[in-house]
């Protein structure tokens, strides 16, 4: 059964009686354990779609099912629980707490979770180790490079062991070496830990690191295809 299913999803923004349609009826499924890139130029609607899939915004019409259940059938408390425990988010701008250590940034989702506090330390250490930053555990974010900040953001997304990780342009602010490391980590999480990865990008080389590319243009799915010659971050990834 697909973990994510979109049926004719549309999104229109309304401001002062002005209608701005962004998505025009999207149909697709994403199975658990897939690594999918949603690709398209700026303004194509890909980030809007991510916000809908991540329960950060509502569709205007159509049906969105997460884990076989319509989003409209979830209670507010259930949506908050899923967003906290079953979904992780990584954004281009990192969205880390300033003047705060790596440890405390990664801890943040646990503060709002129902995990017992006695488990937090082990979970934080495991997440930070997964991105190779255990030697930076007590560093403040201002002391980190851009690539390291994004790795902290991934650790924070990972700490509750979510089923789905949404990554919105995670290499957009990084140099090629740092971008390669981020893709390497996402591929590893997908292969070894079986996390479903949904990557938003406008870069074709980055998209080719996924197993499948959904290309969006002008709010419509232009193509949906498997990646034939998938790029491994360790071999041939160039941002």
Secondary structure as UniProt FT lines:
FT   STRAND          2..15
FT   TURN            16..17
FT   STRAND          18..31
FT   TURN            32..33
FT   STRAND          35..39
FT   TURN            42..43
FT   HELIX           46..53
FT   TURN            54..55
FT   STRAND          61..66
FT   TURN            67..68
FT   STRAND          69..70
FT   HELIX           71..73
FT   HELIX           76..85
FT   STRAND          87..91
FT   TURN            92..93
FT   TURN            98..99
FT   HELIX           102..111
FT   HELIX           117..119
FT   HELIX           120..130
FT   TURN            131..132
FT   HELIX           134..136
FT   TURN            137..138
FT   HELIX           141..143
FT   HELIX           146..158
FT   TURN            159..160
FT   STRAND          164..168
FT   TURN            170..173
FT   HELIX           176..192
FT   STRAND          196..201
FT   HELIX           204..207
FT   TURN            208..209
FT   STRAND          212..217
FT   TURN            218..219
FT   STRAND          220..226
FT   TURN            228..229
FT   TURN            233..234
//
